[in-house]
Amino acid sequence: MVNSEGQLFTIEGIAAALIMLMTAYLVVNTTSVYTSGDAHINDMQLEVIGSDALKMMNTFPNSTNNKTLLAQIVREDNNYGFGNNFSTVLNGRTGAQPDTIQWMANISFVRPDGTVNSTYLNMSRPLSGGEHAVKVSQWTIIEGRQLDPSMGMVETQRLRAVLVEVFLWRD
């Protein structure tokens, strides 16, 4: 060994450099990427608007037959009635221009044989997959119609629970 004191300083310098590199690595990796707090507010607002629209359609019974609008539309398989009423409630604003919320609705119910069926109800335009959609749902009770077309639309007095699911997105 020519100069043992120089080797000790070299080892100490390498150790100090490694400690500084490890500290910098830990600091950089523990820093989180800041995203603004309102990133998901649009989704929450869209979900509230859609949920309120479905609840409105399922709350007030019609004076003539004592059924809610949503239950009557599902019972009669009235695709146009759902689309027209839901779009009006969903996109209505106090300003001059209506909102541009698009939607796609399905209904799900249990058949008499115990299987679950999900059926397309209506849509404003097809969901292409590039949109960021949220799902809202509402249960409604219908009476008097077998929902399975293969069963021949048998009239019954049995109450049935039907789940109406709507996917919502903005253009």
Secondary structure, 3 states (H helix, E strand, C coil): CCCHHHHHHHHHHHHHHHHHHHHHHHHHHHCCCCCCCCCCHHHHHHHHHHHHHHHHHCCCECCCCCCEHHHHHHHHCCHHHHHHHHHHHHHCCCCCCCCCEEEEEEEEEECCCCCEEEEEEEECCCCCCCCCCEEEEEEEEEECCCCCHHHCCCCCCCEEEEEEEEEEEEC
